[in-house]
Amino acid sequence: MAPSTHRAPASDAGSTPAGSDPAASARRGPRSVPGHPLLGHPLLRRLLLAAAALAAVAAVTTATGPVTDLRVANAGLFLLAVAGLQVLVGTSGQVSLGHGAFMFVGAYTMALLVVNVPALPLAAGMAAACAAGCLAGLAVGAATARLHGPYLAGATLMLAVGLPAIALRFPDLLGGANGLGFSTIGAPPALAGLVDDTQWRAIVVWTVALIGLVVLATASGGRLGRHLRAVRDDPTAAALSGVPVGRVRVTAFVISAGAGSLAGACQAYVLGTATPSTYGLALSLVLLAALVLGGLGSLWGAFWAALAIVYVEVAGTELAHALELDTDVRNNLPVVFFGAVLIIVVLAWPRGVHGALSALGRHRSTPQQTGDS
Amino acid sequence: MRTDPIRAARPLAAVSLALAVLAAGCTGAGQTGEGAEADLDVSTGVTDDTVTIGAHMPLTGPAAPGYSQISVGAQAVYDFVNANGGVHGRTIEYLAEDDAYDPTRTVEVTRELVHEDEVFAMVGGLGTPTHSKVVDFLNREGVPDLFPSSGALMWNDPEKYPLTYGYQVDYTKESKILGEYVSEEFEDAEVGYLLQNDDVGVDSQRGLDMYLQDQAVAVEHYESGAEDLSAQIAGLEQEGADVVVCACIPNYVALALLESARIGYEPQFITSSIGGDTVTLRGLLSSFAEQAGSGGDPDDFLNGLMTLGYLPPVELGGDDPWVEFLRGVYDEYGGDAPLSNTTVYGMVQAVQFVRALEAAGEDPTRASLIEALESLESGGPGLVPFSSTGEDRGGYAGGFITRYEDGELEMVRDPAVTDSAEGDIEPAEVDRPLPEDIGPLAQG
């Protein structure tokens, strides 16, 4: 996370015409790292950061009630979902409107396992959901590797619209429009009295999300990440430099889908439900919009995005109810509120909340470097 | 890609290690075990002067136009009761939380109601896809789950859900009555089904097939959320269905009526109770006609429609003591929308809860509320018996069929009762209390 933010200005600006020479950024990466003296440290630092974050979540959930636990868990799983999308959109430059479909895959994998194989440990269920998502990502990535821009967006849009309908096609297995409902295991008996079920679920979700984030950060910080950015900035130059463009694009899809699917599995585990209507087009669009709001290019952007998904919606709903508006207005106010926040943030800080914060940080330390746009 | 194998293995090792740690000491994710029975001898949500109850309702979103009136109706009854001294001196605080008919939101708002607002009971949680996701939770937490607003069969399952008590006539019971009526009154007709493609359709078809297996020529399904029914109506016409039985929500009944009128297809439409509120249908038909830019009287489409009901229809007006009473309450405490049968649905739900709460005694506990439900044996405001005993808590146990003509309803099939299995259909014998017989309602 941190190392990529230092390099972010140069590589992120590459998506605008005024950016630096993309081939140069692709070349610079592979050469500088093999000689990196502290090779082991980024991973160690990420793991420590993740452990600290988990401790913070445990502390927050201890201090608050079950309803906050649920929101904290939601923030964790959306963080993972958006971080996966970040790798695809922000790092590899492929715009996907179908990320919700991968959450659908994960949620239904988890749901089917819990319903049909109740004895399967949770970790195995999560791993299976992740694997199912990666397979789905492989299929979608391979099918769309030659597409770019609006064509890719169109193809993934189809995924978001079409995939949840599978549940309607096989009502006996997938529960049709009603979806599947089930109970999942709560806190282990050894911890009874210490943590309650909702708090335990929040901690489990954050554990999964943080492991996922460490993997994503490691992947996008290393060699693969440089390949992804090279392909994003200029596919032709990347190909000329020996980067296997198609394979890198598919890899981005696989990683992103795995994270999305894991997030869906977490959601199924926390809520004890998987329904097709939850994973419709609206979810995919919210994930993408929140990513833009949080900031493209860094996993920190995903963090702000997750907070926005959980809390801006809550604030919008509460505002709508507090104002006691007409049903038609109240109906749409949370969406309008989210849209307004998005527009304001993007107008004021084109690189999202994280862009604004890191610009602020750079301004403090080295004022002369800020003029990158 | 040529990747340094040691470096590539490192994240993998980290993941495996973490998963191994997670897996250690982890029992099956679906093995929730029996755990300790929730203590029912508590009066959570009851103070010296209030009783707090909750419900999840689609107040916004696609399902709101049809169903938001239910909580308006219920609130009107509670306001009336509160204004007249409450139940045993306690006022009823009714928290209708918006879930937008999204099961994910249902789970969230239900947890808020139980953990944060600490409701005494859940009363009238709306919808099968939504409520089915919280019924486990409510039973596990020991929260009485009264009168879900849905006709699914799963609410009547004392073994699995000991705290859940049904309200609405279930889809199989009502479609058995519809099926028998069609087979007797239209014995030579070819019959088509128009069904919602979820449990509504499945449970309804089971009842219809018991009587109409030989007459059925077409079965058409629609997805909830679909925008038009032209393919389904064309299919029914092509198979020559003279009678179309609809197990659809009002939106799709209206669409079916409009679409068949458009192509000049004139079968006898018969709907189950969920789509049979003619007041709501009139509103929908007017607004659809308005959108299409054509005028026209909704009655042109509605005349001749047969519907199944179990509560007194508002069209009965002053002929029914309960309709008269509820109209009075609604005029004083309700909203601006006209009183519809959907509103009455919510009002009767509230009346049934008030009766149960009164019977639960001076100092109600969750256990005494559950016990008190047994005393609801009489139908209350409904025209058919109401089951809420230990073995059968299916709620309203049958229905009657009416025919609509220019704002008037004519009873074409007297109230009947049946069960959800192969049992016979028998005339209903119901002992209806009058509003003034019920303490908290009589004080006014």
Interface residues (C-beta under 8 A of the other chain):
Chain A: L39 L43 L47 G65 P66 V67 L70 M110 L113 V114 V115 V117 P118 A119 L120 P121 L122 A123 A124 G125 M126 A127 L168 P171 G176 A177 N178 G179 G181 F182 S183 T184 I185 G186 P188 A190 T198 V204 T207 I211 V214 V215 T218 A219 G222 R223 L224 H227 P244 R247 V248 Q267 Y269 L271 G272 T273 T275 S277 T278 T317 A320 H321 T327 R330 N331
Chain B: M1 T3 R7 R10 P11 A14 V15 A18 L19 L22 A23 G25 C26 T27 G28 A29 G30 Q31 T32 L59 T60 G61 A64 S68 D98 D102 P103 T104 V107 E108 R111 E112 H115 E116 T128 P129 S132 K133 V135 D136 F137 R140 N197 D198 D199 V202 E223 S224 G225
